[in-house]
């Protein structure tokens, strides 16, 4: 067991340069990148579960990352495909462009041996500060900086919708016949919000089937989603031999907010991942942001790896992303606030009629001015007055949330 290190107030150096609280995607990538680029640093990754990464699948488009970023995460990638499909009531389309997924078991298989003694699993955190962590057993660990990557935290500074999902990896009695991922099959019954089924073919008879909903509340009903998956498999004529595993989650979709107030509330605590607001505002994809943050932190000089400077660096990164995603938040308000929830699919069906390069830039978060004009041109797929009203709502207090809905990031 690691004993509590002396307090910095005693005049002695902390035991660690960096402690990473939470072994999810962002902190796992950061710890691994620091091991590659900065092996002299004394780091410790604390994960409450049995392995880093938990039970998740993270996906991304080839155009989301630069070539150098693809190169260093390549050992983690579980599956790659050269194209993907989308399906809507009045549209079926195949889009060329690489798509890839990282499964949490491959994430752990690569990262855990690389970290060695710099990883502690089964480490439940009772409290933390910018420079210390108190474990549930009472041990207190000190560092020059602690990065909190334990997922979303409640905040009144943001107005959110949610992407809730439940996925099951299935082994089928016969080949499924898929040749590429289906990242949206919105031909299904909508059930009160924008619903689609997401399919990743992992082998001839193995497929991840994820029932996904863009809804107003983070609340979800697992039994209903499991029933949806069973009904979808039956509709495709698939006989399920075994449910290999199950994953679920609720990703924030940002409608509006006060980014400066949000970071002021963090009171100097460095954060990563969803807690830092580093994700695509519309899709919820966070892997490209986690890759970029890991690269940036790994390049910081030693003085900037202390808590105040590190907090400022991550906050500045999050602010840049926030301001760069202003247009995406506008689109989110149109998706969530204009028209009836069961008609939200019309917005996405219209989007997928657009040119493939524009769609790739959308996912990468690199829209050009003419792309934005193209997205807003023509007759909107929702009532014009409601679309205009939704677009003009830019502050959390202007957006009425359902009773019991909680904003978190």
C-alpha positions as CSV (number, residue, x, y, z in Angstrom):
1,X,0.0,0.0,0.0
2,X,1.3,3.5,-0.8
3,X,1.6,5.5,2.4
4,X,0.5,9.0,2.7
5,X,3.1,11.5,1.5
6,X,4.0,14.5,3.6
7,X,2.1,17.7,3.1
8,X,3.8,20.3,0.9
9,X,3.4,22.6,3.9
10,X,6.1,20.6,5.6
11,X,8.6,21.9,3.1
12,X,9.2,18.4,1.6
13,X,8.5,17.6,-2.1
14,X,5.2,15.8,-2.9
15,X,5.6,12.2,-3.8
16,X,4.2,12.8,-7.3
17,X,4.4,15.3,-10.1
18,X,0.9,14.4,-11.3
19,X,-2.0,12.4,-9.9
20,X,-4.7,11.5,-12.4
21,X,-8.0,10.9,-10.6
22,X,-10.1,8.5,-12.6
23,X,-8.9,6.1,-15.3
24,X,-11.3,6.8,-18.1
25,X,-10.6,7.8,-21.6
26,X,-9.1,11.2,-21.0
27,X,-6.9,10.4,-18.0
28,X,-5.9,7.0,-19.4
29,X,-4.7,8.5,-22.7
30,X,-2.9,11.3,-20.8
31,X,-1.1,8.9,-18.5
32,X,0.0,6.7,-21.4
33,X,1.1,9.8,-23.4
34,X,3.1,11.1,-20.4
35,X,4.8,7.7,-20.1
36,X,5.8,7.9,-23.8
37,X,6.9,11.5,-23.9
38,X,7.8,12.4,-20.3
39,X,9.1,9.2,-18.6
40,X,11.0,11.3,-16.0
41,X,7.7,12.5,-14.4
42,X,6.4,10.8,-11.3
43,X,2.7,10.1,-12.2
44,X,0.0,8.0,-10.6
45,X,-3.3,7.0,-12.2
46,X,-6.0,6.1,-9.7
47,X,-9.0,4.1,-10.9
48,X,-11.8,2.9,-8.7
49,X,-12.7,-0.1,-10.9
50,X,-10.8,-3.3,-11.8
51,X,-9.3,-1.9,-15.0
52,X,-8.7,1.4,-16.8
53,X,-11.4,2.4,-19.3
54,X,-14.3,0.6,-17.6
55,X,-16.7,-1.0,-20.1
56,X,-17.0,1.3,-23.1
57,X,-16.5,1.6,-26.8
58,X,-15.1,4.9,-28.1
59,X,-15.4,5.7,-31.9
60,X,-14.1,8.4,-34.2
61,X,-13.9,9.3,-37.8
62,X,-10.5,9.2,-39.6
63,X,-10.8,12.9,-40.4
64,X,-11.2,13.8,-36.7
65,X,-7.5,13.3,-36.0
66,X,-4.2,14.5,-37.6
67,X,-1.8,11.9,-39.0
68,X,0.5,12.2,-36.0
69,X,-2.4,11.7,-33.6
70,X,-3.5,8.6,-35.5
71,X,0.0,7.2,-35.2
72,X,0.3,7.3,-31.5
73,X,-3.1,5.9,-30.7
74,X,-2.9,3.2,-33.3
75,X,-2.0,0.4,-30.8
76,X,-5.3,1.0,-29.0
77,X,-7.6,0.7,-32.1
78,X,-9.7,-2.5,-32.0
79,X,-11.5,-2.1,-35.4
80,X,-11.3,0.0,-38.5
81,X,-13.7,0.3,-41.5
82,X,-13.3,2.2,-44.7
83,X,-16.9,3.5,-44.8
84,X,-20.1,3.8,-42.8
85,X,-23.9,3.8,-43.5
86,X,-26.8,5.9,-42.3
87,X,-30.5,5.1,-42.6
88,X,-33.5,7.4,-42.3
89,X,-37.2,7.0,-43.3
90,X,-36.4,8.7,-46.7
91,X,-32.7,8.2,-47.0
92,X,-30.1,5.4,-47.1
93,X,-26.6,6.4,-47.8
94,X,-23.0,5.0,-47.6
95,X,-20.3,7.5,-46.9
96,X,-16.7,6.8,-47.7
97,X,-14.2,7.8,-45.0
98,X,-12.5,5.8,-42.3
99,X,-14.3,5.0,-39.1
100,X,-12.6,3.3,-36.1
101,X,-13.4,2.1,-32.6
102,X,-11.4,1.5,-29.4
103,X,-12.8,-1.2,-27.1
104,X,-12.1,-0.8,-23.4
105,X,-10.5,-4.2,-23.1
106,X,-7.9,-3.2,-25.8
107,X,-7.5,0.2,-24.0
108,X,-6.6,-1.6,-20.8
109,X,-4.5,-4.3,-22.5
110,X,-2.2,-1.7,-23.9
111,X,-2.2,1.0,-21.2
112,X,-2.0,-1.0,-18.0
113,X,1.3,-2.7,-18.7
114,X,2.8,0.6,-20.0
115,X,1.9,2.3,-16.7
116,X,3.0,-0.6,-14.4
117,X,3.4,0.7,-10.8
118,X,2.1,4.2,-11.9
119,X,-1.4,2.6,-11.9
120,X,-3.6,1.8,-8.9
121,X,-6.9,0.1,-9.6
122,X,-9.5,-0.4,-6.9
123,X,-8.6,3.0,-5.5
124,X,-11.7,4.8,-4.4
125,X,-11.4,8.5,-3.9
126,X,-13.1,10.2,-1.0
127,X,-12.0,13.7,-1.7
128,X,-9.5,15.7,-3.8
129,X,-8.0,19.1,-4.2
130,X,-5.7,20.7,-6.8
131,X,-2.7,19.1,-5.1
132,X,-3.9,16.1,-3.0
133,X,-6.2,13.1,-3.0
134,X,-7.7,11.4,0.0
135,X,-8.5,7.7,-0.6
136,X,-11.5,5.9,1.0
137,X,-9.1,4.0,3.2
138,X,-7.7,7.3,4.7
139,X,-4.4,7.6,2.8
140,X,-3.6,11.1,1.6
141,X,-1.5,11.4,-1.5
142,X,0.2,14.7,-2.6
143,X,1.3,16.0,-6.0
144,X,2.2,19.2,-7.7
145,X,-1.1,18.8,-9.5
146,X,-4.2,16.6,-9.5
147,X,-6.3,16.2,-12.7
148,X,-9.9,15.2,-12.1
149,X,-11.1,13.0,-14.9
150,X,-14.0,11.3,-13.1
151,X,-16.7,12.2,-15.6
152,X,-19.5,14.9,-15.6
153,X,-20.2,17.0,-12.5
154,X,-23.4,19.0,-11.8
155,X,-23.4,22.7,-12.8
156,X,-26.1,25.4,-13.0
157,X,-24.0,27.2,-15.6
158,X,-25.1,25.0,-18.5
159,X,-28.3,24.0,-20.3
160,X,-28.0,20.6,-21.7
161,X,-29.8,17.9,-23.7
162,X,-28.6,14.4,-23.4
163,X,-27.6,11.5,-25.6
164,X,-28.5,8.4,-23.6
165,X,-27.7,4.9,-24.8
166,X,-27.5,1.3,-24.0
167,X,-25.5,-1.1,-26.1
168,X,-25.2,-4.9,-26.2
169,X,-22.5,-6.8,-28.0
170,X,-24.2,-9.8,-29.4
171,X,-23.1,-13.1,-30.8
172,X,-25.5,-14.3,-33.4
173,X,-26.5,-17.7,-34.6
174,X,-25.6,-16.8,-38.2
175,X,-23.7,-14.0,-40.0
176,X,-25.3,-10.5,-39.6
177,X,-24.5,-9.5,-43.2
178,X,-23.2,-6.0,-42.3
179,X,-20.2,-4.8,-44.3
180,X,-19.7,-1.4,-42.5
181,X,-20.9,0.3,-39.3
182,X,-24.3,1.9,-39.4
183,X,-23.8,4.9,-37.2
184,X,-27.4,6.0,-37.4
185,X,-30.4,3.9,-38.3
186,X,-33.2,6.4,-37.6
187,X,-35.9,4.4,-39.4
188,X,-37.0,3.0,-36.0
189,X,-39.9,4.2,-33.9
190,X,-38.8,7.5,-32.3
191,X,-40.3,7.1,-28.8
192,X,-40.6,10.8,-27.8
193,X,-37.1,12.0,-29.0
194,X,-34.6,11.6,-31.7
195,X,-33.9,7.8,-31.6
196,X,-31.5,5.7,-33.7
197,X,-29.8,2.4,-33.6
198,X,-26.0,2.3,-33.9
199,X,-24.3,-0.9,-35.2
200,X,-20.6,-1.9,-35.1
201,X,-19.8,-5.2,-36.8
202,X,-16.9,-6.7,-34.8
203,X,-16.9,-10.0,-36.7
204,X,-19.1,-12.1,-39.0
205,X,-21.5,-13.1,-36.2
206,X,-20.6,-10.4,-33.6
207,X,-22.2,-7.0,-33.5
208,X,-22.6,-4.1,-31.1
209,X,-26.2,-2.9,-31.2
210,X,-26.7,0.4,-29.4
211,X,-30.1,2.0,-28.8
212,X,-29.5,5.7,-28.7
213,X,-31.8,8.6,-27.8
214,X,-31.4,12.4,-27.9
215,X,-33.7,13.5,-25.1
216,X,-34.3,16.3,-22.7
217,X,-33.4,14.4,-19.5
218,X,-30.5,12.2,-18.4
219,X,-33.0,9.7,-17.0
220,X,-33.3,6.5,-18.9
221,X,-35.1,3.2,-18.8
222,X,-32.7,0.2,-19.3
223,X,-35.4,-2.4,-19.6
224,X,-37.1,-0.4,-22.4
225,X,-33.8,0.0,-24.2
226,X,-33.0,-3.7,-23.9
227,X,-36.4,-4.5,-25.3
228,X,-35.7,-2.1,-28.2
229,X,-32.5,-4.0,-29.0
230,X,-34.2,-7.4,-28.9
231,X,-37.0,-6.1,-31.2
232,X,-34.5,-4.6,-33.6
233,X,-32.5,-7.8,-33.8
234,X,-35.7,-9.7,-34.5
235,X,-36.7,-7.3,-37.2
236,X,-33.4,-7.9,-39.0
237,X,-33.9,-11.6,-38.6
238,X,-31.0,-12.1,-36.2
239,X,-31.1,-14.9,-33.7
240,X,-29.1,-13.9,-30.6
241,X,-27.0,-16.7,-29.3
242,X,-25.4,-14.7,-26.5
243,X,-25.2,-11.2,-25.0
244,X,-21.4,-10.9,-24.6
245,X,-21.5,-7.6,-22.7
246,X,-23.5,-4.5,-22.1
247,X,-22.6,-0.8,-21.8
248,X,-24.6,2.3,-21.2
249,X,-24.1,6.0,-20.7
250,X,-25.6,9.5,-20.9
251,X,-23.5,12.1,-22.8
252,X,-24.2,15.9,-22.4
253,X,-25.3,17.8,-25.5
254,X,-24.7,21.5,-24.8
255,X,-27.4,24.0,-25.7
256,X,-26.1,27.1,-24.0
257,X,-24.0,28.1,-21.0
258,X,-21.6,30.4,-19.1
259,X,-18.1,28.9,-19.7
260,X,-16.3,31.5,-17.6
261,X,-18.7,30.9,-14.7
262,X,-18.3,27.1,-15.0
263,X,-14.5,27.3,-14.7
264,X,-14.7,29.8,-11.9
265,X,-16.8,27.3,-10.0
266,X,-14.0,24.7,-10.4
267,X,-11.9,26.9,-8.1
268,X,-8.6,26.0,-9.5
269,X,-9.1,22.2,-9.9
270,X,-7.5,20.9,-13.1
271,X,-9.9,18.6,-15.0
272,X,-10.0,16.5,-18.1
273,X,-12.5,14.8,-20.4
274,X,-16.2,15.5,-19.9
275,X,-15.6,17.3,-16.6
276,X,-13.5,19.9,-18.6
277,X,-16.1,20.2,-21.2
278,X,-13.8,18.8,-23.9
279,X,-16.2,17.0,-26.3
280,X,-18.1,17.6,-29.5
281,X,-21.1,19.7,-28.4
282,X,-23.5,17.9,-30.8
283,X,-22.3,14.3,-31.1
284,X,-20.8,13.9,-27.7
285,X,-17.6,12.3,-29.2
286,X,-14.7,13.1,-26.8
287,X,-11.8,11.0,-28.1
288,X,-10.3,13.6,-30.5
289,X,-10.4,16.2,-27.6
290,X,-8.8,13.7,-25.2
291,X,-6.0,13.0,-27.7
292,X,-5.3,16.7,-28.2
293,X,-5.3,17.4,-24.5
294,X,-2.9,14.6,-23.8
295,X,-0.5,15.9,-26.5
296,X,-0.7,19.4,-25.1
297,X,-0.1,18.5,-21.5
298,X,2.8,16.2,-22.5
299,X,4.5,19.2,-24.2
300,X,4.2,21.5,-21.2
301,X,7.5,22.5,-19.4
302,X,7.8,21.2,-15.8
303,X,6.8,24.6,-14.1
304,X,3.5,24.5,-16.1
305,X,2.6,21.1,-14.6
306,X,1.9,22.6,-11.2
307,X,-1.7,23.0,-10.3
308,X,-2.3,26.8,-11.0
309,X,-0.5,26.8,-14.4
310,X,-2.0,23.5,-15.4
311,X,-5.5,24.6,-14.5
312,X,-5.0,27.8,-16.6
313,X,-3.7,25.8,-19.6
314,X,-6.7,23.3,-19.5
315,X,-9.2,26.1,-18.9
316,X,-7.8,28.0,-21.9
317,X,-8.1,24.9,-24.1
318,X,-11.7,24.5,-23.0
319,X,-12.5,28.1,-23.6
320,X,-11.1,27.9,-27.2
321,X,-13.2,24.8,-27.8
322,X,-16.3,26.5,-26.4
323,X,-16.0,29.5,-28.6
324,X,-15.1,27.4,-31.6
325,X,-18.3,25.3,-31.1
326,X,-20.7,28.2,-30.8
327,X,-22.3,27.2,-34.1
328,X,-22.8,23.6,-32.9
329,X,-24.7,24.9,-29.8
330,X,-27.0,26.8,-32.2
331,X,-27.7,23.7,-34.1
332,X,-28.4,21.8,-30.8
333,X,-31.0,24.4,-29.8
334,X,-32.7,23.9,-33.2
335,X,-32.6,20.2,-32.7
336,X,-33.9,20.2,-29.1
337,X,-36.1,23.3,-29.0
338,X,-37.7,23.6,-32.4
339,X,-40.5,21.3,-33.5
340,X,-41.9,18.2,-31.8
341,X,-39.4,15.8,-30.2
342,X,-40.5,12.8,-32.4
343,X,-39.7,14.9,-35.5
344,X,-36.1,15.6,-34.6
345,X,-35.0,12.9,-37.0
346,X,-35.9,15.3,-39.9
347,X,-33.1,17.6,-38.9
348,X,-30.5,14.8,-39.2
349,X,-32.0,13.3,-42.4
350,X,-31.6,16.7,-44.0
351,X,-28.1,17.0,-42.7
352,X,-27.1,13.6,-44.3
353,X,-28.2,14.9,-47.7
354,X,-25.2,17.3,-47.6
355,X,-21.9,16.7,-49.4
356,X,-19.6,14.1,-47.7
357,X,-16.7,16.5,-47.2
358,X,-18.9,18.9,-45.2
359,X,-20.2,16.0,-43.1
360,X,-16.6,15.0,-42.3
361,X,-15.8,18.6,-41.3
362,X,-18.8,18.7,-39.1
363,X,-17.7,15.6,-37.2
364,X,-14.2,17.0,-36.9
365,X,-15.5,20.3,-35.6
366,X,-13.9,22.3,-38.4
367,X,-16.8,23.8,-40.3
368,X,-16.0,26.6,-42.7
369,X,-18.0,29.7,-43.1
370,X,-19.6,28.4,-46.3
371,X,-20.4,25.1,-44.5
372,X,-22.4,27.0,-41.9
373,X,-24.2,28.9,-44.5
374,X,-25.0,25.7,-46.3
375,X,-26.3,24.1,-43.1
376,X,-28.7,27.0,-42.5
377,X,-29.8,27.6,-46.1
378,X,-33.1,26.4,-47.6
379,X,-36.3,25.4,-45.9
380,X,-35.6,24.2,-42.3
381,X,-36.9,20.8,-41.4
382,X,-38.7,22.3,-38.3
383,X,-41.2,25.2,-38.1
384,X,-39.4,28.5,-39.1
385,X,-40.7,30.5,-36.1
386,X,-39.7,27.9,-33.6
387,X,-36.3,27.5,-35.3
388,X,-35.6,31.2,-35.0
389,X,-36.8,31.3,-31.4
390,X,-34.5,28.4,-30.5
391,X,-31.5,29.9,-32.3
392,X,-32.0,33.2,-30.3
393,X,-31.8,31.5,-26.9
394,X,-28.2,31.8,-25.8
395,X,-28.3,31.8,-22.0
396,X,-29.2,28.9,-19.6
397,X,-32.0,30.9,-18.0
398,X,-33.7,31.4,-21.4
399,X,-34.0,27.7,-21.9
400,X,-36.7,25.9,-19.9
401,X,-35.6,22.5,-18.8
402,X,-38.1,19.7,-17.9
403,X,-38.8,19.3,-14.2
404,X,-36.1,17.3,-12.5
405,X,-33.6,17.7,-15.3
406,X,-30.1,18.4,-14.1
407,X,-27.3,20.1,-15.9
408,X,-24.0,18.4,-15.6
409,X,-20.8,18.3,-17.5
